[in-house]
Amino acid sequence: MSSVTLSNVRRLYAGVAALDDVSITAPETKVLVLLGPSGSGKSTILRLVAGLEPVDAGEVRIGEELVSARGRTMPAEQRRIGMVFQDYALFPHLTAAANVAFGLDKLARAEREAQTLRWLDRVGLKHRADSYPHELSGGEQQRVALARALAPKPRAVLLDEPFSGLDPVQRAELREASLAALAETRTTTLFVTHDAEEALLVADRLAILKGGRLLQEAAPREAYDKPASIDAAAALGPVNVYEGRVENGAVVTPFGAIAAPGLNSGAPARATVRAEALSLTSGEMARVLDVRPHGAHDLVRIEANSVTWRALVPARTVVSETVDVQIQPAGAFVFATS
């Protein structure tokens, strides 16, 4: 397996930068998750790594090998990169076994058949070897697609929102099975998603993108606990933002003060607080506007001094009409206003 590295990569479409000076690394045998909204450049990165498009500036390397630079694009078929698409992209006229065997054409027939069945068994579909894609469920098709991508022992595999078309139960089951297969085969992986929860569950390294620019690359816990910007913080879950000024080393919000280390007194700043970093107890500081179920939490909207924030509290917490608010420092950040 090989690392995948993008260095100062730029990609233009009709003169507009879809990627602008992006440098990231997918470490060897690890999962790098690319997180961001539509149009952030996630899928463009996959296309550049796969060799489906050229770069306009910068370099792409697989291991130590330069595969893309301005004026040089190694053909996709020479890169030994596996790909799994959102829409599975199985060959409809081939059985599950034939789909998996497609990339094993250099092996002798007996070995090719043995490897194919081994991979179908690994993803739990050996019994569906003779089934055609239209006879398989969405989750089964995605398992076949993963087996097809991994069977030729690629240097890296690219997963483009592979579970987004599945229901939540299928999604969780297939995600766990896929991660187990990737870990077992020690495959370097670039995984695209727009789902923050999935990104945190899957990533060994996390790259947060917006508008073609890299906001932050870090380990998942570091990205969550030490966001580089408001946009990076918001990419990983709901946040509350308050515009204020630094006074005596803090920004004072209607819900409490937030430390602003390193910022000068009087400087304009934005206090940013994760919704789950707000603890509510009976009191008079804020008025409760409403309470809504939010899975394992309840989403509570609170208001003070005409400022409305959102708090995530454990589900079925009894919340009074007015509350006191405590801000947990681990989920509160202050950024200078540029």
Secondary structure as GFF3:
##gff-version 3
##sequence-region A 1 338
A	DSSP	beta_strand	4	13	.	.	.	ID=ss1
A	DSSP	beta_strand	16	26	.	.	.	ID=ss2
A	DSSP	beta_strand	31	35	.	.	.	ID=ss3
A	DSSP	alpha_helix	42	50	.	.	.	ID=ss4
A	DSSP	beta_strand	57	62	.	.	.	ID=ss5
A	DSSP	beta_strand	65	69	.	.	.	ID=ss6
A	DSSP	beta_strand	72	73	.	.	.	ID=ss7
A	DSSP	three_ten_helix	76	78	.	.	.	ID=ss8
A	DSSP	beta_strand	81	84	.	.	.	ID=ss9
A	DSSP	alpha_helix	96	101	.	.	.	ID=ss10
A	DSSP	three_ten_helix	102	104	.	.	.	ID=ss11
A	DSSP	alpha_helix	109	122	.	.	.	ID=ss12
A	DSSP	three_ten_helix	126	128	.	.	.	ID=ss13
A	DSSP	three_ten_helix	133	135	.	.	.	ID=ss14
A	DSSP	alpha_helix	138	150	.	.	.	ID=ss15
A	DSSP	beta_strand	156	160	.	.	.	ID=ss16
A	DSSP	alpha_helix	168	185	.	.	.	ID=ss17
A	DSSP	beta_strand	189	193	.	.	.	ID=ss18
A	DSSP	alpha_helix	196	202	.	.	.	ID=ss19
A	DSSP	beta_strand	205	210	.	.	.	ID=ss20
A	DSSP	beta_strand	213	218	.	.	.	ID=ss21
A	DSSP	alpha_helix	220	225	.	.	.	ID=ss22
A	DSSP	alpha_helix	230	234	.	.	.	ID=ss23
A	DSSP	beta_strand	239	247	.	.	.	ID=ss24
A	DSSP	beta_strand	250	253	.	.	.	ID=ss25
A	DSSP	beta_strand	256	259	.	.	.	ID=ss26
A	DSSP	beta_strand	268	274	.	.	.	ID=ss27
A	DSSP	three_ten_helix	275	277	.	.	.	ID=ss28
A	DSSP	beta_strand	278	294	.	.	.	ID=ss29
A	DSSP	beta_strand	297	304	.	.	.	ID=ss30
A	DSSP	beta_strand	307	314	.	.	.	ID=ss31
A	DSSP	beta_strand	322	327	.	.	.	ID=ss32
A	DSSP	three_ten_helix	329	331	.	.	.	ID=ss33
A	DSSP	beta_strand	332	336	.	.	.	ID=ss34
###
